[in-house]
Amino acid sequence: MNIFEALRKDHEKQRLLLKILAETSGDTAARREYYQELKLQLEGHALAEERHFYAHLLEKDATVDLTRHGIAEHHEIDELLAKLDDTEMSSPAWLRHLKNLQDKVEHHLADEEHEFFQVAGRVLNDKQKATLADDYVNEMEQEMSTATATA
């Protein structure tokens, strides 16, 4: 597996969770469960991606601007998650905030998959791509198990 395949796999999980959540209503156990899973996925993904993908690309002239843009979008996603946390799930505003989050995440994933990955693919060699994937996957597994243990 290379880093791009590992990231795309998690991107698909995020898209699915967002789609499922957008179809929920009210303050239900299902909405709470799916939201917690989405939040863990997004936060863990951002952390692991910044440590094991973006950090290496900040050093390359061809990818520094795209990397900074990606990090900025991670911060915007964090702000939208905080807004959701501060809004009652039974409120119609919660679903509006979720739709904003869904739009932001889907935009971010499309940016990465359709532009950033192509440029990064040219500056990383095959060994780096495989090593970064291993490091990223290990970090994600650690983040998910830590979050599950503290829940």
N, C-alpha and C positions, 0 to 999 in steps of 0.2 A: 504494500500500500504506500502511496506517496501522500504528501501533505495535502494536495488538492483533493484527493479522494476522501481523506479523513475529514476535511472541512466540509465538503459537500454532503457527506453522510449526516453530519450534525445539522447542516442547513436544512436538510429534508425533515428532520425531527422538529426543528423550530417552525417550519412552514406548516406542518401537520398540526402541531399544538395550537398555533395561532388560528388555523382554520376551525379546529374543534371549538376553541374558546369563543370565536366569533358567533358560533351557533348556539351558545348557551344563553340562559337568561336567569335573572334573579340571583339571590345569594344561596346557591346550592352547594352541596358537598362536592359534586362533580366539578363545578366551576372552580371551587377552591383548590381541589386536587390538581386539575389541569393547569391552573395559574401557577401554583407552586412549582410544578414540574417545568413549566415554561421559564419561570424566573430562574430556577437552578440551571437550566440549559443555557439561557442567555448569559447569565453572569459567569458561569464556568467556562463557556465558550470564549467569551471576551477575554477573560484572564489568560486562559491557555493559548489562545490565538496571539495575544499581544506578547506573551513570553516566548513562544516557540515558533512564531512565524514572523510577526511584525518586527520584533527586535532585530532579526537578521536582515530584514529588508530596509530598515532605517539607515543601514550602513552603505547602501547602494544608491548611487545617484539616480538611476532609472526608476527606482521605486520609492524614494523618500517622500515625495508629495502624495502619492497614492496611500502610503502607509499612514501619514499624518491625517489624511482625510478619513481613513478607516477608524483610527483611534478617536477622532472627533465624533464620528457617528456612534461609536460605542458609548461615548459620554451622553449623547442625545438619547440613546436607548435607555441608559441608566436613569436619566431624568424622567422619561415616560413611565418606567417601572415605578419610580418613587411616586409619581402622580397617581398611578393605579393603586399603590399601597395606601395612599391617603384618601381614597374615594371608596365610599360604601359600595360593595358589590351589587347591592340591590338597586342602586341609583342608575338611571339611564345614562348619566355622565360616565359611569364606569365603562360601558360598552363603547362610548365615543372615544374615550382615552385608549381603549384596547384597539380600536380601528386605527387610531393614529399610530400606535405602536406597530401594528401589523404593516401599515404603509411604510414606516421607517425601516423596519427590519427587512421587509421584502426589497426595498430600494437598496439597502446596504448589501444584502446577499447578491442581488443582481449586479451591483457595482463590482463586487469581488469576483464573482464567477465569470462575468463577461468582459472585464477589463483588467482588473488587478492580477488575476491568476495567469493571464496570458503574458503580462510583463514579467511577473515573478518567475514564471516558467523559463524565461530566457536568461535570468540572472542566477538561478540556482541549478546546480548539477544534479544528476540522478541520485547520487549518494546523499547529498544534502536534503533532497526532497524526501527520501526514505527516513533519514535520521530525524528530520523535523516532524514527520508523521508519527514516528514512535514516541517522541518526546511529548507531542501534543496529545496523543491518545492516552498515554500514561498520566498526564496532568488532568485530563478530563475524568478519567476513572477515579483518580484520587479526589478530585473536587466533588464528584457525585457520591462517592462513598462517605466522605466527610460530612456532606450535607445530609445524607440519609441517616448517619449515626447521630447527628445532633438534632434531628427532627423529632 
